[in-house]
Amino acid sequence: MKKALQTVKFKEMEKKTFEVRLITERLCEICDRVIDTKRKAMKTINISDRTDYDSLLMRAKIYDRAEVDIENNTIYYYNHDYPGDVHPSCVEKL
């Protein structure tokens, strides 16, 4: 189960290795709903001490949202992008 990264305590992540994934949700310029989603594996990190944990929290601030799945050892960074595309149904409504 995913939880917001900021709510996960150091002790839950200590001495674990996590795969970091970037999820980019491309949004419609008109309705702000997701058009499509791009997923990318970024890297693997190890949380061995408090410094690693604090650094992780600091890096997460540049993303729109950060979540962690403790059971699967995966960290998800989410970004939203407005590529200039729109849903065909949104164009029909104009």
N, CA and C atoms as a LAMMPS dump frame, in Angstrom:
ITEM: TIMESTEP
0
ITEM: NUMBER OF ATOMS
282
ITEM: BOX BOUNDS ff ff ff
-5.0000000000000000e+02 5.0000000000000000e+02
-5.0000000000000000e+02 5.0000000000000000e+02
-5.0000000000000000e+02 5.0000000000000000e+02
ITEM: ATOMS id mol type element x y z
1 1 1 N 0.846 -1.181 0
2 1 2 C 0 0 0
3 1 3 C 0.895 1.249 0
4 2 1 N 0.563 2.198 -0.865
5 2 2 C 1.341 3.433 -0.955
6 2 3 C 0.889 4.422 0.108
7 3 1 N 1.892 5.134 0.658
8 3 2 C 1.636 6.217 1.605
9 3 3 C 2.436 7.431 1.169
10 4 1 N 1.983 8.608 1.543
11 4 2 C 2.735 9.822 1.264
12 4 3 C 4.106 9.702 1.92
13 5 1 N 5.137 10.029 1.177
14 5 2 C 6.5 9.888 1.675
15 5 3 C 6.72 10.657 2.976
16 6 1 N 6.13 11.824 3.074
17 6 2 C 6.32 12.657 4.258
18 6 3 C 5.734 12.039 5.524
19 7 1 N 4.828 11.082 5.377
20 7 2 C 4.193 10.467 6.548
21 7 3 C 4.909 9.199 7.02
22 8 1 N 5.87 8.722 6.225
23 8 2 C 6.601 7.501 6.573
24 8 3 C 7.787 7.857 7.461
25 9 1 N 7.914 7.172 8.548
26 9 2 C 8.978 7.436 9.524
27 9 3 C 10.294 6.79 9.093
28 10 1 N 11.377 7.346 9.571
29 10 2 C 12.713 6.837 9.269
30 10 3 C 12.846 5.356 9.63
31 11 1 N 12.338 4.96 10.755
32 11 2 C 12.467 3.565 11.217
33 11 3 C 11.816 2.58 10.243
34 12 1 N 10.773 3.01 9.529
35 12 2 C 10.111 2.133 8.559
36 12 3 C 10.974 1.912 7.313
37 13 1 N 11.869 2.871 7.025
38 13 2 C 12.678 2.81 5.812
39 13 3 C 14.135 2.441 6.077
40 14 1 N 14.53 2.476 7.326
41 14 2 C 15.928 2.253 7.703
42 14 3 C 16.435 0.884 7.239
43 15 1 N 17.655 0.905 6.708
44 15 2 C 18.357 -0.303 6.254
45 15 3 C 17.607 -1.053 5.155
46 16 1 N 16.935 -0.298 4.281
47 16 2 C 16.225 -0.896 3.149
48 16 3 C 16.707 -0.239 1.852
49 17 1 N 16.573 -0.979 0.766
50 17 2 C 16.889 -0.478 -0.563
51 17 3 C 15.58 -0.302 -1.32
52 18 1 N 15.452 0.849 -1.996
53 18 2 C 14.227 1.197 -2.702
54 18 3 C 14.51 1.481 -4.175
55 19 1 N 13.59 1.023 -5.008
56 19 2 C 13.619 1.403 -6.415
57 19 3 C 12.835 2.708 -6.528
58 20 1 N 13.405 3.68 -7.228
59 20 2 C 12.759 4.979 -7.399
60 20 3 C 12.19 5.049 -8.813
61 21 1 N 10.908 5.382 -8.909
62 21 2 C 10.224 5.488 -10.201
63 21 3 C 9.63 6.879 -10.365
64 22 1 N 9.733 7.407 -11.577
65 22 2 C 9.131 8.696 -11.912
66 22 3 C 7.876 8.436 -12.733
67 23 1 N 6.755 8.978 -12.274
68 23 2 C 5.473 8.857 -12.958
69 23 3 C 5.08 10.263 -13.429
70 24 1 N 4.956 10.429 -14.745
71 24 2 C 4.554 11.719 -15.301
72 24 3 C 3.155 11.579 -15.881
73 25 1 N 2.227 12.315 -15.306
74 25 2 C 0.848 12.315 -15.784
75 25 3 C 0.663 13.517 -16.71
76 26 1 N 0.39 13.236 -17.973
77 26 2 C 0.156 14.308 -18.945
78 26 3 C -1.304 14.696 -18.867
79 27 1 N -1.569 15.981 -18.659
80 27 2 C -2.917 16.464 -18.4
81 27 3 C -3.49 17.234 -19.581
82 28 1 N -4.793 17.143 -19.723
83 28 2 C -5.537 17.878 -20.74
84 28 3 C -5.512 19.368 -20.403
85 29 1 N -5.264 20.199 -21.416
86 29 2 C -5.213 21.654 -21.211
87 29 3 C -6.569 22.242 -20.831
88 30 1 N -7.654 21.55 -21.169
89 30 2 C -8.994 22.089 -20.924
90 30 3 C -9.572 21.602 -19.596
91 31 1 N -9.548 20.283 -19.371
92 31 2 C -10.24 19.739 -18.194
93 31 3 C -9.309 19.336 -17.042
94 32 1 N -8.007 19.367 -17.255
95 32 2 C -7 18.993 -16.24
96 32 3 C -7.026 17.515 -15.85
97 33 1 N -7.723 16.672 -16.599
98 33 2 C -7.697 15.229 -16.332
99 33 3 C -6.541 14.588 -17.096
100 34 1 N -6.162 13.411 -16.671
101 34 2 C -5.016 12.705 -17.256
102 34 3 C -5.334 12.223 -18.672
103 35 1 N -4.427 12.546 -19.598
104 35 2 C -4.506 12.031 -20.969
105 35 3 C -3.789 10.686 -21.031
106 36 1 N -2.567 10.663 -20.534
107 36 2 C -1.813 9.415 -20.453
108 36 3 C -0.746 9.545 -19.367
109 37 1 N -0.118 8.428 -19.075
110 37 2 C 0.866 8.381 -17.998
111 37 3 C 2.137 7.725 -18.515
112 38 1 N 3.272 8.352 -18.202
113 38 2 C 4.58 7.79 -18.553
114 38 3 C 5.26 7.34 -17.265
115 39 1 N 5.846 6.144 -17.318
116 39 2 C 6.539 5.594 -16.153
117 39 3 C 7.999 5.355 -16.504
118 40 1 N 8.873 5.707 -15.553
119 40 2 C 10.303 5.537 -15.801
120 40 3 C 10.993 5.116 -14.508
121 41 1 N 11.758 4.032 -14.576
122 41 2 C 12.586 3.627 -13.435
123 41 3 C 13.798 4.546 -13.414
124 42 1 N 14.028 5.209 -12.28
125 42 2 C 15.123 6.178 -12.212
126 42 3 C 16.409 5.573 -11.658
127 43 1 N 16.33 5.029 -10.444
128 43 2 C 17.527 4.491 -9.802
129 43 3 C 17.133 3.678 -8.582
130 44 1 N 18.128 3.14 -7.92
131 44 2 C 17.94 2.418 -6.67
132 44 3 C 18.708 3.164 -5.585
133 45 1 N 18.049 3.35 -4.442
134 45 2 C 18.718 4.04 -3.331
135 45 3 C 18.638 3.192 -2.066
136 46 1 N 19.595 3.418 -1.195
137 46 2 C 19.649 2.711 0.079
138 46 3 C 19.495 3.731 1.206
139 47 1 N 18.59 3.467 2.122
140 47 2 C 18.404 4.327 3.291
141 47 3 C 19.138 3.659 4.449
142 48 1 N 20.4 4.035 4.624
143 48 2 C 21.218 3.389 5.65
144 48 3 C 21.285 4.186 6.945
145 49 1 N 21.071 5.495 6.839
146 49 2 C 21.122 6.315 8.055
147 49 3 C 20.185 7.509 7.911
148 50 1 N 20.137 8.302 8.938
149 50 2 C 19.227 9.454 8.984
150 50 3 C 19.53 10.468 7.877
151 51 1 N 20.8 10.608 7.506
152 51 2 C 21.19 11.544 6.452
153 51 3 C 20.57 11.138 5.111
154 52 1 N 20.585 9.838 4.807
155 52 2 C 19.962 9.353 3.574
156 52 3 C 18.468 9.664 3.564
157 53 1 N 17.829 9.453 4.681
158 53 2 C 16.389 9.704 4.812
159 53 3 C 16.085 11.19 4.641
160 54 1 N 16.83 12.049 5.317
161 54 2 C 16.616 13.493 5.204
162 54 3 C 16.864 13.985 3.778
163 55 1 N 17.871 13.431 3.121
164 55 2 C 18.176 13.785 1.739
165 55 3 C 17.028 13.374 0.814
166 56 1 N 16.471 12.207 1.057
167 56 2 C 15.326 11.729 0.282
168 56 3 C 14.139 12.68 0.413
169 57 1 N 13.842 13.09 1.624
170 57 2 C 12.731 14.017 1.845
171 57 3 C 12.975 15.363 1.159
172 58 1 N 14.219 15.807 1.167
173 58 2 C 14.561 17.079 0.527
174 58 3 C 14.4 16.982 -0.994
175 59 1 N 14.881 15.889 -1.587
176 59 2 C 14.75 15.694 -3.041
177 59 3 C 13.291 15.581 -3.458
178 60 1 N 12.467 15.021 -2.618
179 60 2 C 11.054 14.811 -2.953
180 60 3 C 10.298 16.126 -3.124
181 61 1 N 10.809 17.198 -2.581
182 61 2 C 10.114 18.487 -2.651
183 61 3 C 10 19.043 -4.065
184 62 1 N 10.84 18.587 -4.983
185 62 2 C 10.793 19.13 -6.346
186 62 3 C 9.688 18.486 -7.183
187 63 1 N 9.075 17.447 -6.675
188 63 2 C 8.023 16.739 -7.398
189 63 3 C 6.65 17.165 -6.881
190 64 1 N 5.628 16.967 -7.709
191 64 2 C 4.264 17.328 -7.327
192 64 3 C 3.758 16.483 -6.162
193 65 1 N 4.201 15.225 -6.136
194 65 2 C 3.771 14.307 -5.082
195 65 3 C 4.805 13.197 -4.965
196 66 1 N 4.999 12.691 -3.75
197 66 2 C 5.918 11.574 -3.534
198 66 3 C 5.233 10.552 -2.638
199 67 1 N 5.302 9.286 -3.059
200 67 2 C 4.687 8.208 -2.287
201 67 3 C 5.684 7.069 -2.151
202 68 1 N 5.499 6.27 -1.122
203 68 2 C 6.364 5.114 -0.909
204 68 3 C 5.506 3.883 -0.63
205 69 1 N 5.926 2.777 -1.211
206 69 2 C 5.299 1.485 -0.958
207 69 3 C 6.324 0.679 -0.162
208 70 1 N 6.152 0.639 1.14
209 70 2 C 7.103 -0.022 2.037
210 70 3 C 7.174 -1.526 1.751
211 71 1 N 6.048 -2.141 1.486
212 71 2 C 6.01 -3.594 1.259
213 71 3 C 6.78 -4.01 0.015
214 72 1 N 6.736 -3.184 -1.034
215 72 2 C 7.413 -3.501 -2.29
216 72 3 C 8.712 -2.735 -2.485
217 73 1 N 9.115 -1.954 -1.471
218 73 2 C 10.364 -1.184 -1.513
219 73 3 C 10.47 -0.315 -2.772
220 74 1 N 9.427 0.469 -2.999
221 74 2 C 9.387 1.342 -4.17
222 74 3 C 8.963 2.745 -3.752
223 75 1 N 9.669 3.73 -4.299
224 75 2 C 9.333 5.131 -4.094
225 75 3 C 8.842 5.678 -5.429
226 76 1 N 7.725 6.375 -5.401
227 76 2 C 7.126 6.948 -6.602
228 76 3 C 7.158 8.471 -6.504
229 77 1 N 7.766 9.107 -7.51
230 77 2 C 7.703 10.557 -7.637
231 77 3 C 6.729 10.864 -8.764
232 78 1 N 5.78 11.75 -8.502
233 78 2 C 4.762 12.113 -9.493
234 78 3 C 4.966 13.551 -9.953
235 79 1 N 4.878 13.749 -11.255
236 79 2 C 4.88 15.069 -11.857
237 79 3 C 3.689 15.175 -12.78
238 80 1 N 3.217 16.391 -12.975
239 80 2 C 2.126 16.655 -13.915
240 80 3 C 2.671 17.538 -15.021
241 81 1 N 2.245 17.257 -16.244
242 81 2 C 2.747 17.971 -17.408
243 81 3 C 1.562 18.39 -18.275
244 82 1 N 1.633 19.595 -18.802
245 82 2 C 0.625 20.084 -19.747
246 82 3 C 1.295 20.176 -21.121
247 83 1 N 1.191 19.112 -21.914
248 83 2 C 1.905 19.08 -23.199
249 83 3 C 1.239 19.866 -24.318
250 84 1 N 0.117 20.497 -24.038
251 84 2 C -0.612 21.223 -25.08
252 84 3 C -1.663 20.367 -25.761
253 85 1 N -1.841 19.148 -25.297
254 85 2 C -2.829 18.239 -25.87
255 85 3 C -4.15 18.353 -25.115
256 86 1 N -5.222 17.94 -25.796
257 86 2 C -6.547 17.923 -25.179
258 86 3 C -7.26 16.633 -25.561
259 87 1 N -8.215 16.236 -24.731
260 87 2 C -9.066 15.09 -25.059
261 87 3 C -9.959 15.476 -26.236
262 88 1 N -10.203 14.563 -27.182
263 88 2 C -11.133 14.871 -28.279
264 88 3 C -12.509 15.292 -27.762
265 89 1 N -12.967 14.68 -26.669
266 89 2 C -14.272 15.044 -26.124
267 89 3 C -14.287 16.469 -25.583
268 90 1 N -13.148 16.945 -25.099
269 90 2 C -13.078 18.322 -24.606
270 90 3 C -13.145 19.332 -25.761
271 91 1 N -12.564 18.969 -26.893
272 91 2 C -12.619 19.835 -28.079
273 91 3 C -14.059 19.933 -28.582
274 92 1 N -14.784 18.818 -28.55
275 92 2 C -16.178 18.793 -29.016
276 92 3 C -17.064 19.7 -28.168
277 93 1 N -16.729 19.86 -26.893
278 93 2 C -17.542 20.678 -25.989
279 93 3 C -17.365 22.179 -26.256
280 94 1 N -16.265 22.55 -26.92
281 94 2 C -15.988 23.974 -27.151
282 94 3 C -16.871 24.582 -28.171
